[in-house]
Amino acid sequence: MNIRVSQCEVGKFNLCGSELSLSFYMSIYDGNTIVVRDGVKAQLHYSGEPDDIQYFEDAVENICDVFERCAKYAGRVWSSTDYFAQCMTFASVYQENFDQITAEYVANRNKDIERKIERLQRELANDSPLDSNLYEISNDLIRAEIKKYTKWMDGCKIELDQVKEGTEKYANLTKKIEGYQKNIADFTSKIIPQPVENEGN
């Protein structure tokens, strides 16, 4: 048997309103099924203010405090579900199977800790944890702009060859070409040189 938190989040759970609230569910499972005694789930439920989530973020580790909050909530809420009976069933199943629940929780916790240690060891072994290839993305975007302005400039040059020099259209095309040339030069100056890799000592 094991304890799982199936929901601990803030959202719009009230169908009759738009206010945010906390919804919390924690149950005792046998395999992938919630334990049921006499038709009552071994489950804790709480609904309250969004800020209350601070009391439930480490629910399993703080099970006594969480149980008390859920039981008090169950005692004051009106619902077709008997949340107080669920709390009592949860407590009964928890105490009867404490050793098994604890052993499975510790095993899962240790696996999680081991995964975290492995991840931290990989991070410690990485001398360059930050991505050094940002310049490539920047340069690709810059080259795309250069390519765009070059295409427009080439189009204007082709059109310019077909226009009589000294006309207003000729002057406008010449001005456009000069503008495109300036844009190309500006973007070209922004290209970031490829970093030189350290060769070690």
C-alpha positions in Angstrom: 0.0 0.0 0.0 1.1 3.6 -0.6 -0.1 7.1 -0.2 -0.5 9.3 -3.2 -1.6 12.9 -3.7 -3.9 12.9 -6.7 -4.6 16.6 -6.7 -3.1 19.7 -5.1 -3.7 22.7 -7.2 -5.4 26.1 -7.4 -8.1 26.6 -10.0 -11.7 27.4 -10.7 -13.4 24.4 -9.2 -16.6 26.1 -8.2 -19.1 25.7 -11.1 -21.3 28.4 -9.7 -18.5 31.1 -9.6 -15.2 32.2 -11.1 -13.2 32.5 -7.9 -9.9 30.6 -7.5 -9.7 27.9 -4.8 -7.5 25.1 -3.6 -8.5 21.5 -4.2 -6.6 18.7 -2.5 -7.0 15.0 -2.5 -4.7 12.4 -0.9 -5.6 8.7 -0.8 -4.2 5.3 0.3 -3.8 3.0 -2.7 -3.5 -0.8 -2.9 -1.8 -1.1 -6.3 -3.5 1.4 -8.5 -6.8 1.4 -6.7 -8.0 3.5 -3.8 -8.6 1.4 -0.7 -12.3 1.2 0.2 -13.8 0.0 3.5 -17.6 -0.6 3.7 -18.1 1.6 0.7 -16.0 4.5 2.0 -12.7 5.6 0.4 -9.5 5.9 2.4 -9.1 9.5 1.2 -8.5 13.0 2.5 -10.0 16.0 0.9 -9.7 19.8 1.4 -11.0 22.8 -0.4 -10.1 26.3 0.6 -8.3 29.6 -0.2 -5.5 29.5 -2.8 -2.9 30.5 -0.1 -3.8 27.4 1.8 -1.7 25.4 -0.7 1.4 26.1 1.4 0.1 23.6 4.0 -0.3 20.8 1.5 2.7 21.0 -0.7 4.6 18.4 1.4 1.4 16.5 2.4 2.9 13.1 3.0 5.7 14.4 5.1 3.3 16.5 7.1 0.5 13.9 7.3 -0.7 14.7 10.8 -1.2 18.4 10.1 -2.8 17.6 6.8 -5.1 15.0 8.3 -6.2 17.5 11.0 -7.0 20.2 8.4 -8.9 17.8 6.2 -10.9 16.4 9.1 -11.8 19.9 10.4 -12.8 20.8 6.8 -14.9 17.7 6.6 -16.7 18.5 9.8 -17.9 21.9 8.6 -18.7 21.3 4.9 -22.1 20.3 3.6 -21.8 17.6 0.8 -23.4 14.5 -0.5 -19.9 12.9 0.1 -19.2 12.0 3.7 -15.7 13.4 3.8 -15.4 12.9 7.6 -16.1 9.2 7.2 -13.4 9.1 4.5 -11.0 10.8 6.9 -11.7 8.2 9.6 -11.3 5.3 7.0 -8.0 6.9 5.9 -6.8 7.0 9.5 -7.8 3.4 10.2 -6.2 2.0 7.1 -3.1 4.1 7.6 -2.5 2.8 11.2 -3.3 -0.8 10.3 -0.9 -0.8 7.4 1.7 1.6 8.8 4.7 -0.5 8.4 3.9 -1.5 4.7 3.0 2.1 3.8 6.2 3.4 5.4 8.4 0.9 3.7 7.0 1.7 0.3 7.2 5.4 0.9 10.8 5.2 2.0 11.7 3.0 -1.0 10.0 5.5 -3.4 11.6 8.4 -1.6 15.1 6.8 -1.8 14.7 6.2 -5.5 13.7 9.8 -6.0 16.7 11.0 -4.0 19.0 8.7 -6.0 17.7 10.2 -9.3 18.2 13.7 -7.9 21.8 12.8 -6.9 22.5 11.3 -10.3 21.2 14.5 -11.9 23.3 16.7 -9.6 26.4 14.6 -10.3 25.9 15.1 -14.0 25.5 18.9 -13.4 28.7 19.0 -11.3 30.6 17.1 -14.0 29.4 19.6 -16.7 32.0 22.5 -16.8 29.7 24.4 -19.1 26.1 24.1 -17.9 24.9 27.0 -20.0 24.2 26.6 -23.8 27.1 28.3 -25.8 25.2 28.1 -29.1 23.0 31.2 -28.7 25.2 33.0 -31.2 24.2 30.5 -33.8 20.5 31.3 -33.4 21.2 35.0 -33.4 23.4 34.7 -36.5 20.8 32.6 -38.4 18.2 35.3 -37.7 20.6 38.0 -38.9 21.5 36.2 -42.0 17.8 35.7 -42.8 17.3 39.5 -42.6 20.4 40.1 -44.8 19.0 37.6 -47.3 15.6 39.4 -47.3 17.1 42.8 -47.9 19.5 41.4 -50.5 16.6 39.9 -52.4 14.7 43.2 -52.3 17.8 45.2 -53.4 18.5 42.8 -56.3 14.9 43.2 -57.4 15.3 47.0 -57.4 18.5 46.8 -59.3 16.8 44.7 -62.1 14.0 47.2 -62.2 16.5 50.1 -62.2 18.1 48.8 -65.3 14.8 49.2 -67.1 14.2 52.8 -65.9 15.5 56.0 -67.6 18.1 57.7 -65.5 17.1 61.1 -64.2 13.4 60.2 -63.7 11.6 60.3 -60.4 11.2 56.5 -60.4 14.9 56.1 -61.0 15.7 58.4 -58.0 13.2 56.5 -55.8 14.7 53.1 -56.8 18.2 54.4 -56.2 17.1 55.6 -52.7 15.6 52.2 -51.9 18.8 50.4 -53.0 20.9 52.7 -50.8 18.5 52.0 -47.9 18.8 48.2 -48.4 22.5 48.5 -48.6 22.6 50.3 -45.3 20.3 47.7 -43.7 22.6 44.9 -45.0 25.7 46.6 -43.7 24.0 47.2 -40.3 22.9 43.6 -39.9 26.3 42.3 -41.2 28.0 44.2 -38.4 25.8 42.5 -35.8 27.0 38.9 -36.8 28.6 37.4 -33.7 32.0 35.7 -34.3 32.1 32.0 -33.4 33.5 31.6 -29.9 37.0 30.1 -29.7 37.0 26.9 -27.7 39.3 26.6 -24.8 42.1 24.1 -25.5 42.9 23.5 -21.9 46.1 24.1 -20.0 
